[in-house]
């Protein structure tokens, strides 16, 4: 968003080499800013670093387990000398999953492979999150500086974006969204192309590489970034209509080059996603559900340093829960942004950033208004007419806040630079007896304006993220698989059967690499009529019955192993759905359909589950620690 500081020029564009040269001393400034942002990122992730291998951010264990699984999946493939398969039965055997429809994160997974293999997937996720905070801030700082924003204003703009409430709350399990490094760079390169600051070939190559990189982190943020870029280009074109004809050919050529780069690198993965096996369509989420509450713009959650008991309670009641509570900016910053947009409207950079911030913020509200937890379906918002379009139907509106915060950060930086000479002139004209002329010289005008801007952003300062312990690997887990000596292609039925509401078995598989293929999981897959659903066709009744039986079979196991079971799995709890019993014949048929080589239960042999499986499969082949395992007879494979 910061890249809108230069209008589309009707004159001959500057030479590409001169336009791309960084300001004098900027490399040192970037390095210094990187150090400060890294220190800030370490402060926010402080409690995670006390034990990075076992601690995760409190509030969303299921998504964290899923992402840890994908990091292990990526690392295991790369360790064997090949890229991860795009369709795999490592999860949800025997059908498998299409990883491109899930939070695959191929690029981070590949880069973090050494960390994953040496220190574990949770440590890799903590490294990734820390890089997400520091890198997002640094990316915005870099873009602002490249478009001639002053150092102090760029530092503040980078911090506002990289540590924004949207990025902060995305850290609650949504690691792929929290790594918001590339959106500012994508828009920067795109607007350099639109404004003639780079050639079609060079700009197209850079844009294609950045787009492809973002594609292999998360496609959703790529889509909202493209929309943000389109809004900015529309503002530039409307402001300088005479320059549009001359820019169209250059932009079109650059986009063709970018599309070619993306097609070469990501063409096959995209073909597998949309035309290959397990292809799907639509969104697994309820339309117009994950959207920002209008009141959330001024109501801080417990993750902000400045909050009240009332605001924390209000944020906790948000229907999308805290991982999606992305809209907060606070009254002071909102007021400053409005004043900045009005005062700097004649400046094209500020005008473009202001319009983008407003449009993207309105999009984040979804199709109909949600205010104070109350729905107002009669009040239709612009997204209402866009949410049903192809590809956009899969976007969650509240996530526009991530790029809206980038536009807000850029607008604030532009306003700071514009305010410094205005304040210096005002102070110089004041009577000397007031002491203000002293503030009009040297570094003092910058310090005064920066101090006022810092006061405006204080309400969005984050506090260190609260943490929780990831579910530990059951005692005897690795020993059981070593004793079973299963072939590499063997699939295993793990009880409890992993599903979207109980993901601990995925965590155990991610931490140990065993088993190589399991039944169930937490994934997006095709359901009825090929529509995208969480867990695809869902866990069959036999799997639900095994999980229900496991709930009553955790005696003698560490309490932490059962802590992740969903509350509604227990009778008497809110939302509990009674699970119907399954006959032995039906259970054996389901095990045969799963085509597993072994059944591994995290339960003692004498528990209800242990006795049931012994009656079904015969005496266990392995009993070690808290794990009991059976080899399935050939008749069931």
C-alpha positions as a printed Julia matrix, in Angstrom:
637×3 Matrix{Float64}:
   0.0     0.0     0.0
   2.93    2.28    0.63
   3.94    2.11   -2.98
   1.28    4.57   -4.02
   3.51    7.5    -3.22
   4.09    8.32   -6.85
   1.42    9.09   -9.42
   1.21    7.6   -12.87
   3.34   10.04  -14.77
   2.51   11.44  -18.15
   6.19   12.3   -18.64
   8.91    9.86  -19.63
   9.48    7.51  -16.69
  12.83    7.7   -14.93
  15.53    5.27  -15.85
  15.0     1.92  -14.22
  18.4     1.87  -12.59
  18.03    5.31  -11.05
  14.47    4.64   -9.84
  15.43    1.42   -8.13
  18.47    2.77   -6.31
  17.88    2.92   -2.56
  18.43    6.18   -0.7
  21.91    6.88    0.6
  22.68    4.88    3.72
  19.44    2.92    3.44
  21.1    -0.48    3.76
  22.36    0.45    7.18
  18.93    1.8     8.12
  17.27   -1.44    6.96
  19.72   -3.51    9.0
  19.12   -1.38   12.09
  15.36   -1.54   11.62
  15.61   -5.33   11.26
  17.36   -5.54   14.63
  14.68   -3.42   16.34
  11.84   -5.37   14.75
  13.46   -8.67   15.7
  13.72   -7.52   19.31
  10.05   -6.58   19.18
   9.16   -9.98   17.71
  11.13  -11.75   20.43
   9.29   -9.71   23.06
   5.88  -10.71   21.64
   6.88  -14.4    21.41
   8.8   -14.32   24.7
   6.9   -17.11   26.5
   7.13  -19.38   23.46
  10.91  -19.17   23.48
  11.13  -20.46   27.03
  10.4   -23.91   25.59
   9.9   -23.59   21.83
   9.61  -27.33   21.2
   6.5   -27.82   23.33
   4.77  -24.44   23.67
   2.15  -23.08   21.31
   0.03  -19.94   21.39
  -3.0   -20.36   23.64
  -6.39  -20.46   21.97
  -6.22  -22.6    18.82
  -4.51  -25.97   19.32
  -6.26  -27.69   16.4
  -4.85  -25.41   13.68
  -1.44  -25.43   15.36
  -1.41  -29.26   15.33
  -2.4   -29.28   11.66
   0.37  -26.86   10.67
   2.93  -28.8    12.7
   1.83  -31.89   10.75
   2.36  -30.17    7.41
   5.83  -28.96    8.43
   6.78  -32.54    9.31
   5.26  -33.75    6.03
   7.27  -31.22    4.02
  10.48  -31.94    5.91
  10.16  -35.73    5.65
   9.79  -35.55    1.88
  12.7   -33.15    1.43
  14.88  -35.28    3.72
  14.28  -38.17    1.31
  15.42  -36.04   -1.64
  12.11  -35.09   -3.25
   9.35  -32.52   -2.97
   6.2   -33.43   -1.04
   3.49  -35.2    -3.02
   0.53  -32.99   -3.89
  -1.91  -35.8    -3.09
  -0.95  -37.95   -0.12
  -2.33  -40.74    2.06
  -0.1   -39.74    4.96
  -3.35  -38.3     6.34
  -6.89  -39.6     5.78
  -5.83  -42.99    4.42
  -6.85  -44.62    2.2
  -8.47  -41.72    0.29
  -5.8   -39.15    1.13
  -5.82  -35.36    0.93
  -4.97  -32.78   -1.73
  -2.43  -30.59    0.03
  -3.01  -27.59   -2.24
  -6.51  -27.27   -0.76
  -4.99  -27.15    2.72
  -2.46  -25.06    4.65
   0.36  -26.82    2.85
   2.95  -24.04    3.33
   5.45  -25.67    0.96
   7.83  -22.7     0.89
   8.13  -22.23    4.68
   8.16  -26.0     5.14
  11.08  -26.37    2.74
  13.06  -23.5     4.22
  12.45  -24.7     7.78
  13.29  -28.35    7.07
  16.58  -28.3     9.02
  14.84  -26.79   12.05
  11.96  -29.27   11.83
  14.24  -32.29   11.59
  16.68  -31.19   14.29
  14.45  -29.37   16.79
  10.92  -30.46   15.95
   7.98  -28.9    14.1
   6.82  -26.72   17.0
  10.22  -25.05   17.22
  10.03  -24.47   13.46
   6.6   -22.87   13.89
   7.97  -20.59   16.61
  10.84  -19.53   14.35
   8.33  -18.93   11.56
   6.08  -16.81   13.79
   8.98  -14.7    15.04
  10.08  -14.14   11.45
   6.49  -13.25   10.6
   6.33  -10.36   13.05
   9.81   -9.01   12.31
   9.69   -9.71    8.57
   6.27   -8.12    8.03
   7.4    -4.94    9.78
  10.68   -4.89    7.87
   8.92   -5.42    4.53
   6.67   -2.42    5.13
   9.65   -0.34    6.29
  11.57   -1.29    3.15
   8.69   -0.38    0.84
   8.07    2.94    2.58
  11.74    3.89    2.32
  11.89    2.93   -1.34
   9.09    5.4    -1.95
  10.87    8.25   -0.18
   9.17    8.14    3.21
  11.48    9.44    5.94
  13.26    7.02    8.24
  11.3     7.74   11.45
   7.94    7.61    9.66
   8.91    4.39    7.9
   9.98    2.78   11.19
   6.63    3.64   12.74
   4.68    2.47    9.68
   6.55   -0.82    9.63
   5.87   -1.41   13.31
   2.16   -0.58   12.97
   1.82   -3.13   10.17
   4.09   -5.9    11.44
   2.66   -5.86   14.98
  -0.88   -4.85   14.05
  -3.82   -6.47   15.85
  -4.67   -8.39   12.67
  -1.19   -9.93   12.5
  -1.18  -10.46   16.28
  -4.47  -12.35   16.4
  -3.5   -14.4    13.35
  -0.69  -15.75   15.52
  -3.35  -17.72   17.4
  -2.87  -20.84   15.31
  -3.0   -19.17   11.86
   0.73  -19.12   11.2
   0.2   -18.93    7.44
  -1.77  -15.68    7.79
   0.5   -14.2    10.45
   3.46  -14.34    8.05
   2.38  -11.18    6.23
   5.79  -10.39    4.72
   4.99  -10.62    1.02
   1.79   -8.53    0.55
   3.61   -5.15    0.85
   6.33   -6.37   -1.53
   3.81   -7.66   -4.08
   1.96   -4.34   -4.11
   5.26   -2.45   -4.2
   6.41   -4.26   -7.34
   2.95   -4.04   -8.91
   2.74   -0.3    -8.44
   6.29    0.21   -9.66
   5.11   -1.48  -12.83
   1.97    0.68  -12.99
   3.85    3.92  -12.41
   6.62    3.2   -14.9
   9.39    2.81  -12.35
  10.41   -0.54  -13.79
  10.24   -2.27  -17.15
   7.57   -4.81  -18.05
  10.08   -7.66  -18.08
  11.87   -6.83  -14.84
   8.69   -5.9   -13.02
   6.86   -8.96  -14.35
   9.65  -11.3   -13.25
   9.7    -9.83   -9.75
   5.93   -9.87   -9.47
   5.71  -13.45  -10.72
   8.27  -14.69   -8.2
   6.58  -12.92   -5.29
   3.12  -14.13   -6.31
   4.39  -17.7    -6.6
   6.07  -17.5    -3.21
   2.86  -16.25   -1.61
   0.94  -18.99   -3.42
   3.04  -21.58   -1.59
   2.38  -19.92    1.77
  -1.36  -19.25    1.57
  -3.53  -18.57   -1.45
  -6.15  -16.59    0.47
  -3.81  -13.74    1.36
  -2.65  -13.66   -2.25
  -6.27  -13.09   -3.3
  -6.9   -10.25   -0.84
  -3.54   -8.7    -1.76
  -4.57   -8.72   -5.43
  -7.81   -6.97   -4.51
  -5.9    -4.38   -2.48
  -3.57   -3.78   -5.41
  -6.51   -3.38   -7.76
  -8.04   -0.74   -5.46
  -4.78    1.22   -5.38
  -4.33    1.05   -9.15
  -7.92    2.22   -9.61
  -7.24    5.27   -7.41
  -4.07    6.07   -9.36
  -5.87    5.7   -12.69
  -8.79    7.87  -11.58
  -6.36   10.53  -10.37
  -4.28   10.61  -13.55
  -6.6     9.45  -16.36
  -4.42   10.9   -19.13
  -1.56    8.62  -18.13
  -3.66    5.47  -18.27
  -3.37    4.72  -22.05
   0.41    4.84  -21.87
   0.51    2.55  -18.85
  -1.92   -0.11  -20.06
   0.48   -1.78  -22.5
   3.33   -1.84  -19.98
   1.14   -3.22  -17.21
  -0.43   -5.83  -19.49
   3.0    -6.98  -20.67
   4.26   -7.15  -17.1
   1.25   -9.19  -15.99
   1.8   -11.6   -18.87
   5.41  -12.08  -17.78
   4.31  -12.55  -14.15
   1.67  -15.08  -15.18
   4.28  -16.94  -17.21
   6.66  -17.15  -14.24
   3.87  -18.41  -11.97
   2.71  -20.91  -14.59
   6.21  -22.35  -14.99
   6.77  -22.77  -11.24
   3.27  -23.39   -9.9
   1.34  -24.49  -12.98
   1.39  -28.2   -12.18
   0.41  -27.78   -8.5
  -2.47  -25.53   -9.55
  -3.57  -28.07  -12.18
  -3.6   -30.8    -9.53
  -5.58  -28.53   -7.21
  -8.33  -27.61   -9.65
  -8.36  -30.53  -12.11
  -6.58  -33.41  -10.41
  -7.84  -36.08   -7.99
  -9.72  -34.87   -4.89
 -10.54  -31.58   -6.6
 -13.26  -29.62   -4.83
 -15.11  -26.34   -5.0
 -16.78  -23.83   -2.72
 -15.9   -23.04    0.88
 -16.19  -25.26    3.96
 -17.27  -22.26    6.02
 -20.69  -20.69    6.35
 -21.06  -17.77    3.98
 -20.8   -14.36    5.68
 -19.89  -15.8     9.07
 -16.21  -14.94    9.54
 -16.49  -11.16    9.26
 -15.43   -8.28   11.46
 -17.88   -6.92   13.99
 -18.09   -3.15   13.48
 -17.6    -2.66   17.22
 -14.36   -4.69   17.1
 -12.58   -1.71   15.5
 -12.54   -0.01   18.91
 -12.77   -2.94   21.37
  -9.39   -4.46   22.32
  -8.97   -8.1    23.28
  -6.82   -9.54   26.04
  -3.95   -9.86   23.54
  -3.46   -6.07   23.5
  -1.39   -4.46   26.22
  -4.11   -1.87   26.9
  -7.52   -3.38   27.54
 -10.3    -3.53   30.08
 -12.26   -6.39   31.59
 -15.29   -5.27   29.63
 -13.43   -5.13   26.32
 -11.91   -8.55   26.92
 -15.36  -10.03   27.6
 -16.8    -8.36   24.49
 -13.95   -9.64   22.3
 -14.34  -13.15   23.7
 -18.0   -13.14   22.63
 -17.08  -12.5    18.99
 -18.68  -15.22   16.88
 -15.5   -16.04   14.93
 -13.43  -16.37   18.14
 -10.14  -14.63   18.84
  -8.06  -16.11   15.96
 -10.39  -14.2    13.61
 -10.65  -11.03   15.73
  -8.7    -8.96   13.22
 -10.48   -5.6    12.99
  -9.23   -3.71   16.04
  -7.37   -0.4    15.53
  -8.54    1.72   18.48
 -10.21    5.1    18.7
  -7.01    7.22   18.75
  -5.54    5.68   15.61
  -8.86    5.76   13.78
  -9.27    9.47   14.54
  -5.72   10.19   13.38
  -6.31    8.23   10.17
  -9.49   10.15    9.41
  -7.76   13.48   10.04
  -4.79   12.37    7.94
  -7.03   11.41    5.03
  -8.79   14.78    5.14
  -5.66   16.9     5.58
  -3.57   14.99    3.01
  -6.29   14.27    0.45
  -4.58   16.35   -2.22
  -1.49   14.18   -1.9
  -1.96   11.16   -4.12
  -0.03    8.72   -1.87
  -2.22    9.51    1.13
  -5.38    9.52   -0.95
  -4.62    6.08   -2.4
  -3.78    4.64    1.02
  -6.88    6.18    2.58
  -9.22    4.81   -0.08
  -7.61    1.37    0.15
  -7.88    1.37    3.93
 -11.54    2.34    3.78
 -12.51   -0.1     1.02
 -10.65   -3.04    2.53
 -12.02   -2.22    5.98
 -15.57   -2.2     4.6
 -14.92   -5.51    2.83
 -13.79   -7.0     6.16
 -17.29   -6.36    7.54
 -18.7    -9.01    5.22
 -21.94   -8.99    3.28
 -24.27   -7.8     6.05
 -23.63   -5.74    9.13
 -22.6    -7.29   12.44
 -22.49   -4.78   15.31
 -22.01   -5.55   18.97
 -22.69   -9.22   18.32
 -26.07   -8.49   16.72
 -26.78   -9.27   13.08
 -28.48   -6.74   10.82
 -29.26   -8.72    7.64
 -31.25   -5.86    6.17
 -28.09   -3.71    5.95
 -26.27   -4.96    2.86
 -22.59   -4.08    2.47
 -20.49   -4.1    -0.73
 -19.09   -7.59   -0.09
 -22.63   -8.97   -0.3
 -22.55   -8.64   -4.08
 -19.0   -10.03   -4.4
 -18.95  -12.99   -2.02
 -20.63  -15.37   -4.46
 -18.15  -14.83   -7.3
 -15.77  -17.66   -8.29
 -12.7   -17.89   -6.02
 -14.01  -15.06   -3.8
 -16.56  -17.43   -2.27
 -13.68  -19.13   -0.45
 -12.34  -15.88    1.06
 -13.14  -15.02    4.66
 -14.0   -11.28    4.75
 -12.42  -10.52    8.13
  -9.0   -11.32    6.68
  -9.12   -8.18    4.56
  -8.08   -6.52    7.83
  -4.54   -7.78    7.29
  -4.04   -5.68    4.16
  -6.27   -2.87    5.49
  -3.82   -2.5     8.38
  -1.03   -2.18    5.82
  -2.88    0.68    4.15
  -3.45    2.27    7.57
   0.26    1.99    8.37
   1.2     3.63    5.06
  -1.33    6.44    5.54
   0.04    7.12    9.01
   3.61    7.29    7.66
   2.59    9.68    4.88
   0.75   11.84    7.4
   3.78   12.02    9.7
   5.99   13.24    6.86
   3.37   15.77    5.79
   2.86   17.03    9.34
   6.53   17.72   10.13
   6.98   20.84    7.91
   3.49   22.07    8.84
   4.31   21.88   12.54
   7.74   23.48   12.02
   6.15   26.43   10.19
   3.49   26.78   12.87
   6.01   26.69   15.71
   8.27   29.22   13.97
   5.41   31.73   13.66
   4.39   31.52   17.32
   5.48   34.27   19.75
   8.79   33.57   21.41
   7.3    33.89   24.89
   5.38   30.64   24.28
   8.65   28.77   23.67
   7.36   27.07   20.54
   9.88   28.59   18.06
  12.51   26.46   19.81
  10.67   23.39   18.53
  10.81   24.55   14.9
  14.49   23.8    14.26
  16.6    20.69   13.76
  15.21   17.33   14.81
  12.58   18.78   17.13
   9.63   18.99   14.67
  10.14   15.34   13.78
  10.28   14.38   17.46
   7.06   16.23   18.3
   5.1    14.77   15.39
   6.46   11.28   16.04
   5.53   11.55   19.72
   1.96   12.42   18.79
   1.82    9.52   16.31
   3.21    7.09   18.88
   0.51    8.14   21.34
  -2.11    7.32   18.7
  -0.76    3.79   18.23
  -0.23    2.94   21.9
  -3.64    1.2    22.17
  -2.61   -1.38   19.55
   0.69   -2.32   21.24
   0.61   -6.09   21.83
   1.58   -7.9    24.98
   3.55  -11.17   24.99
   1.42  -13.94   23.56
  -0.05  -16.33   26.15
   1.02  -19.92   25.69
  -0.16  -23.46   26.31
   1.67  -26.77   26.23
   1.17  -28.94   23.18
  -0.14  -32.41   23.98
   2.88  -34.63   24.74
   3.6   -37.83   22.86
   2.14  -40.81   24.76
   4.63  -42.98   26.6
   5.42  -45.98   24.46
   4.31  -44.4    21.17
   7.62  -44.69   19.31
   8.44  -48.03   20.95
   5.14  -49.48   19.78
   5.79  -48.57   16.15
   9.36  -49.86   16.38
   8.06  -53.2    17.67
   5.38  -53.44   14.98
   8.0   -53.14   12.2
   5.48  -51.97    9.64
   6.47  -51.52    5.98
   6.82  -47.91    4.78
   3.55  -48.09    2.84
   1.49  -49.37    5.78
  -1.49  -47.38    7.02
  -2.45  -47.36   10.67
  -5.71  -46.82   12.53
  -4.81  -44.72   15.56
  -7.36  -44.53   18.36
  -8.39  -41.85   19.13
  -9.09  -41.3    15.45
  -7.91  -37.77   14.51
 -10.55  -35.33   13.32
 -10.97  -31.55   13.13
 -12.1   -31.29   16.76
  -9.46  -33.65   18.13
  -6.09  -33.25   16.46
  -3.64  -34.56   19.07
  -2.83  -37.73   17.06
  -1.64  -35.44   14.25
   0.65  -33.73   16.76
   2.07  -37.1    17.85
   2.66  -38.05   14.23
   4.3   -34.66   13.57
   6.59  -34.94   16.58
   7.78  -38.49   15.89
   7.18  -39.16   12.2
   5.13  -42.26   13.13
   3.0   -43.63   11.63
   3.78  -42.71    8.06
   0.13  -43.0     7.09
  -2.93  -42.83    9.34
  -6.69  -42.92    9.11
  -8.57  -39.65    9.66
  -7.13  -36.21   10.17
  -7.95  -32.52   10.04
  -8.12  -31.33    6.46
 -10.22  -29.77    3.74
 -11.56  -32.39    1.39
 -14.33  -33.06   -1.1
 -17.64  -33.99    0.45
 -20.99  -34.62   -1.22
 -21.09  -33.37   -4.83
 -17.4   -32.42   -4.62
 -17.96  -29.45   -2.34
 -15.17  -28.43    0.04
 -15.83  -29.58    3.61
 -13.79  -29.79    6.78
 -12.74  -33.47    7.07
 -14.31  -34.18    3.68
 -17.07  -36.73    4.1
 -16.46  -36.71    7.84
 -15.46  -39.4    10.32
 -17.57  -42.54    9.77
 -19.76  -43.86   12.61
 -17.2   -46.56   13.46
 -14.54  -43.92   14.03
 -16.85  -41.83   16.19
 -17.72  -44.94   18.21
 -14.03  -45.7    18.82
 -13.43  -42.11   19.93
 -16.42  -42.2    22.27
 -15.12  -45.42   23.79
 -11.64  -43.9    24.14
 -13.08  -41.06   26.23
 -13.97  -43.68   28.87
 -10.62  -45.47   28.57
  -8.09  -42.86   29.65
  -7.59  -44.19   33.19
  -3.92  -44.62   33.94
  -2.84  -42.19   31.21
  -1.31  -38.75   31.87
  -4.06  -36.19   32.19
  -2.51  -34.07   29.43
  -3.23  -36.76   26.82
  -6.99  -36.44   27.25
  -7.0   -32.68   27.79
  -7.41  -31.97   24.1
 -10.6   -33.96   23.68
 -13.41  -31.59   22.67
 -15.7   -30.66   25.59
 -18.78  -31.83   23.7
 -17.32  -35.35   23.6
 -18.3   -35.85   27.24
 -21.87  -36.76   28.22
 -23.59  -33.98   30.11
 -21.57  -31.23   28.43
 -23.13  -28.55   26.25
 -23.34  -29.64   22.62
 -22.89  -33.34   23.39
 -24.23  -35.59   20.64
 -24.81  -39.2    21.59
 -22.8   -41.62   19.47
 -24.64  -44.71   18.33
 -23.09  -48.08   19.02
 -21.6   -50.04   16.13
 -21.9   -53.8    15.79
 -18.76  -55.92   15.67
 -19.57  -56.91   12.1
 -19.89  -53.26   11.04
 -16.66  -52.34   12.84
 -14.74  -55.13   11.1
 -16.17  -54.03    7.75
 -14.98  -50.48    8.41
 -11.5   -51.61    9.43
 -11.36  -53.63    6.21
 -12.44  -50.55    4.24
  -9.7   -48.5     5.9
  -7.14  -51.11    4.71
  -4.88  -50.7     7.71
  -1.96  -52.89    8.69
  -2.24  -52.14   12.4
  -4.48  -50.64   15.03
  -2.7   -48.54   17.67
  -4.72  -47.42   20.69
  -3.54  -44.94   23.28
  -5.09  -46.98   26.07
  -4.21  -49.72   28.51
  -5.2   -53.32   27.63
  -7.6   -53.58   30.56
  -9.6   -50.46   29.73
 -12.97  -50.54   28.02
 -11.38  -49.73   24.66
  -8.57  -52.24   25.18
 -10.99  -55.05   25.99
 -13.22  -54.15   23.03
 -10.37  -54.23   20.52
  -9.01  -57.45   22.02
 -12.39  -59.12   21.56
 -12.44  -57.8    17.99
  -8.84  -58.41   16.88
  -7.45  -60.93   19.34
  -4.57  -60.47   21.8
  -2.47  -57.32   21.21
   0.86  -57.68   19.47
   2.49  -54.86   21.44
   1.85  -53.39   24.89
   4.23  -50.65   25.94
   3.76  -47.61   28.15
   0.27  -46.26   27.54
  -0.01  -47.77   24.05
  -1.59  -51.05   22.96
  -1.23  -52.22   19.35
  -2.63  -54.99   17.15
  -1.54  -56.21   13.75
  -4.6   -56.65   11.59
  -5.08  -60.13   10.14
  -4.72  -60.51    6.36
  -8.49  -60.94    6.03
  -8.99  -57.31    7.13
  -6.39  -55.7     4.87
